[in-house]
Amino acid sequence: MRISIDNVSFIPKYRQIINSVIKELEEGNLEVGQQIPSINEISERYYLSRDTVEKAYTELKSRGIVSSVKGKGYYIQSTETGNNLRIFLCFNKISTYKKTVYNAFIKTIGENAKVDLFIHHNNFTLFKNHVKEHVKDYNYFVIIPPLNASNQDIARVLYKIPAGRLLLLDKEIHESPSLEYSSVYQDFRQDIYQAMHSGADLLEKYHELIMVFPSQGDYSKDVVVGFKSFCNEHHRLNRIVDTVEDELVVKGKAFIVVEEEDLVKIIKTCQAQDLVLGLDVGILSYNDTPMKEILANGITVMSTDFEKMGTTAAQFILDKTVSNFHNPFHLIRRQSL
């Protein structure tokens, strides 16, 4: 029996064991009555804790796939995996936020769906190849498209997916009305504009707004458009820079940051210069994490609800819902602004 373990994946290792056993069953490599390696064997062979392997085997037993005989070991009890729902899940990158989406999706979709995760790293060619190679292997496709590829190029790839089997996360494809899909999406341009508008009172005390937005980063450029729209409408002095190193951190500036590395650099600079966050210098960070709740007494953020994104996407599939849902996005006020 082959077990595939990816140590850098955010899929829990016990779940990778379960997925490997199910894959072996679906490919006809395991038969009813066949003995499989013991917990100790799997633990030693793949450098896993016994608890991890035991958790996987316990779930396989509860699903009726594996049985155990005291003193003898574990055996295949049934080749019926119950995985009638086969889902191709394709993300643009691995991050804390995407892990939250993934965990919420898996929890909601339940145990009887087979979910395989692919990452395209915002590389259009890799994205295209993933879809092309697997379009016949799954009956549902949940995809975060490359954020900065053209909608026309993305649509040409997605047309290969059967109608009614596609759900887009994060991004909609507006320019292709004949492409049929559901979505749980962000409106990057309008979301950031509305979030900053709701925090205009906090930004008022700073004479200049600086957006630190890496031009080569994995973020939609509509974020910049939304920022500029807010600044123009509110007649705010503003500038966009690639990195914190391109801008002096001095009193009277508020920084809008998308990269956590830049966030930390600003905090360190303020500490070194005795500048008070939320008074002398402001920080508004993009995308929330648990760490930002406590970092520097709390970082003000504007963020979509990543857990709701994953839960809603899974529920759409379970309920066979065809809909386009604008995922909630809001400003969370803390001490840094």
N, C-alpha and C positions, 0 to 999 in steps of 0.2 A: 504493500500500500504506500502510495506516494503522498507525502505531506508537503505542501508549499508554504513556507514561512517567509514573509517579507518584514525584516526588522525595522524598516523606515516607514512602513505603512501605518496610518492611524486606524486601520481595522484591527480590533483587539485580537491577540494571538489565539485565544480560544475559539474565536469566530473563524479565523483562518483555518484552524484544524477542522472545524465542522464543514466549512466550504470545500476543503480538500476531499473529505470523505464523500460528500455529496457528488462532487465532480467525478470521483472514481466510480461511484455507483452509476451515474448517468452515462459514463463512457463504457460501461459494461466490464470494468476491471475487478469488481467485487461481486460475489454471489452469496445467496442465502446459505447460512451455515458456515461460511468461511471465517476462520479465526483472523483477527486483526491484532496488531502489536499491542502489548500491554501499556499501561500508563507509564511504567518505569522505562520501557523501551523507547517510547516517543519522547519522554522527558530527556533521556540521555542522548538520544540521536540528534535532537534538534536544540539542545541546550535550553530547554524550557522548564519552568517549575512544575512540580507534580500537581499543584493546585490548578494551574492553567489547563493542563491536559485533562485532569479529572472533571473540571467544569465543562469542557467540551464533550467528554464522554457521557456525563450526566444528562446534558441536553439531548444528545443523540439517543440515549435510552428513553428519555421522556417522550421523544417523537416516534418511538417504536422502530427505529432504524437499527439500533444495536441492543444486544442483550448480554448479560454476564452470567457466567457459571462459576460459583464459588470454588476456588482452588484451581480453576482451569484457565479462565481468562474471558476475553470479550469476543463476541461473534456477531456477524451480520444477521439480523433477524428479518429485515425486509428491505427490498430494493425500491420500495415506493417512497420517494422523498417528499412528495406533496408539493414540489416546486413547479406548479403549473404556471406561475407568474415568474418570468425570467426578465430581469431588469438590467439594462445597460446604463450604468451611472457614470457620467463623464464630467469631471471637474477641470477647471482651468489651472488650478494649483493646489498644493497642500499648504494649509494655514490653520491657525487656531479657529478662524471663522468657518472655514469649510469643514473642519472637524465637527463643529457644533451642528451644522446643517446635516452632515452625514449621520451623526448619532441620532438626531431627531427623526430623520427619514427611516433609518433601520428600526428604531423602536416602534414607530407607527406602522410601518408596512408589515411587521410581524415575522414570525419564524418560517412561514410556509412560502415565502418568496425567495428566489435565488437572485442575489444582487451582486454584480461584479463591478468593481470600481476601476476606471481608467483615468489617467491624468494626461492632459495635452500641453501643459505649461505655457498656455497662450501661444503655442506654435501652430499656425494654421495647417501646415502640411501634416503634422502629427495628428491633429484633430481630424482632418479629412481621412487619413489612413485608418484611424480607429473606427470611424463610422463605416467606411467602405469594407473593411475586413470582417466586421461583425454584424452587418445589417440583417443577415439571415439567421443569426443565432439567438435573438431575443424578441420578445413580444411587447416590450415597452422600452422607450429610450428617454432618459432624463439627462439633460445636457446643459452645462454652462458653456456657451460658445466662447471662442477667443474674443476678449473684450474689445480689441482694437482692429480686428479684421473687418472688412466691409460687410455690410448686411447682404449685399448681392452675392459675394463669395460664400458666405455662411449658408445662405439659402440654397445655393446650388448643391451643397453637400447634404443638407437636410431633406431635400426633395426625394432622396433615395429611401427615406424612412416611410413605411406605409402610413396612410392617413389615419388619424386618430390614435397613433401610437407614440406621439412625440410630446414631451413636456419640457419647456425651457425654464431654466432658473436664471435669475439675475438680469437677463437681457431679453428684450423683445426684438423681433425682426419686422419693423414696420413697413419697409419698402417692398415686401413680397406678400401681397394680399392673398395670393392663391396657395400659400403655404399654410397647411392646417396644423395647428398646435394649441395646446394649453400652456399656461405660463404662470409662474410665481416670480414676479420681477421687481427690480428697482428702477425708478426713473431718476437716473443719476443727476441729471441737470436740475430737474425740479425739486428733487429731494433735498439737495444741499442748499438750494436757494431758500426753500421754506424753513429748513432747520436754522439757517443763519438769520433769517427774518424773525423767527421766534426768539432768537437770542440777541436781537439788535440792541437791547438795553444793556446787556453785558459788554458788548463790543464798543459801546459808545465812548467809554473812557480811554480808548486807545486811538492815537492819531494816525496810525498806519496798520493795515492788515497785510500780512505776508503769507502767501500760500507756498509751502514747501512741497513741490510736486515733481518727482523724478520723471523726466521726459521719456526715459526708457523703462519706466516701471510698468507693473501689471495692473493698471487702473484705467478705467474709462476716462477718456479726455473730456467727456461731458461734465465731469466733476469740476473741471476748470471753468467751463462755460457757465455753470451754475454760480460759481464763486464770483466771476466777473459780472454776471447779471445783478447779483446782490450789491456789489460794490458800486456799480454804475447807477443803479436806482437810488441808493442811499448816499451817493456822492462821497464815497469813502476813498481816500488815498490807498492804493494797493499795489502790490508787486507779486510776481510769480517767480520763484527760484527753484533750481534743481535740487540743491542740498542746503543744509543749515550753514555750511562753510561759505556759501555765497552771500550771506547776510549777517550783519552785526546784530547780536542780541543785546538790545539796549532798552532803557525805560521808554514806555509809550508805544511799544509795538505788540501786536497780537499775532501769533503764529497759528496757521491752520496747517496741520501735518497729517500725512497719510501713512508714512513709514514710522514704525516704532523706534528704529535706530535714530531718526531725527528727533523724535520726541525726547528720548533719553539725553541726547546731546544738549538740547535746549534746557532741560532741567538741570543738568550738571553745570552749564554755563551760568545759569541764574544763581545757583548755590555758590559758585566760585566768586561771583560779583555782588553777593548779598542783595540780589534783586528778588522781590517778593512776587511769587506767582499769584495771579488774580488781582494784583494791585499795580505793580510796576510793569510786569510783562504778562501777557495772556497766552494761554494755549487752548486751542480747540482741536481735538484729535478725531480722526475719521475711523469709525468702526470700534465698537466697545469690546473689552475683554474684562474678566474678573480682576486682573492685575490693575487696570486703570481705575478701579473703584478705590484702591488704597494707595496707589503710587502718588507721592508728593501731596498727600492729604486729599487726593481725588482729582482726576483729570476730567474736565468737561468734554463730552463726546457728542458726535452726531452719528447715528448708527441705525441700520436696519435691524429687524429682529430675526437673527439667523436661525434660532430654534423654530420659530413659527414658519420660516421658509421651508425647512425640512419636513415639518409636520404637515403643512398644507399640501405640499407636493405629493407626499405619500397618501394622504387622504383623498386627493383627486383621483389617484390611480385606483384605490380600493373602491371608491364610490362611482368610478367611471364618469367622473365629472369633466366636462369640456368647458373651460373657463379661463379667463385671464385676470389674475389677482395681483393688485399692487400691494406688495408687502409693506407693512408699517415701517416708517422711518421717522425718527424723532431726535430731538436734542435732549441730552441728560445733563442737567446743571450740577456742576461740582465746583471745587475751590479754585481751579486753575484759570478761570475766566472772570 
